[in-house]
Amino acid sequence: MRFRTHWSAPMKIGIIGAGNIGGNLTRRLTALGHQVSVANSRGPQTLTALAQETGATPVTVAEAARGAEVVVVTVPLKNVPDLPSGLFDGAADGFAVIDTCNYYPQRRDGRIAGIEDEGLTESRWTEGRLGHPVVKAFNGTFAEDILSKPLPAGSPDRMALPVAADDEAAKKVVRALIDELGFDTVDAGGLDDSWRQQPGTPVYGLRAGVDAVVKALAEASPERTAEFRG
């Protein structure tokens, strides 16, 4: 499935994390002609099968952002502080960072004080750890949908994904990339508004179009449900 727009050009994209979301983004983005480098915590030697399948280049985490115009960070939230310093050294000028991470305090991440005590949104906390502005996207997307749900622009059943960021230029790049992947987008505001798409909110995991996503974002409550409190 290729939905390239007339103005789009291949980009160099680094993906940090080769789990369900990272792996399927690698599959789709390489199929669209982008130059993808992919890394995980276990080392490039563990990514041989994915590289052979997709044509992506397996690299170390420290190498993933080199020359990249877009960097996708899709790792367990508790592991974000363990990413190497200088992670984005050598990235392209004006590069955008996509944050797909979610906070699961009871199932995986443990209690994170900055989120629980300071009231930071998950992406604001992640941004602070990474030291670079982030665009929150794909965090509520089922990994299988990245492969099975893309549709051309204008299709009546096309899914929409919320996208939140403070950096409008980066948000524009990411929204265009998501459109190319086969999904509509909804501007979900800045990072301080990104609680509207965190786990437990109406839009999280929603498979629906623009109008339904707009409605779900509006209906979100800033109060975390018990399942997502540490």
KAQUIRA-V347340 format. One record per helix or strand of 3 or more residues. SS is the DSSP state (2 for helix, 1 for strand). FROM is the first residue (numbers start at 1). LEN is the number of residues. If there is no record, write none. Layout:
ss from len
SS FROM LEN
SS FROM LEN
This chain:
ss from len
1 12 5
2 20 12
1 35 5
2 44 11
2 61 3
1 70 4
2 77 6
1 96 4
2 105 5
2 113 4
2 122 9
2 143 6
1 160 5
2 168 14
1 184 4
2 191 7
2 210 10
2 226 3
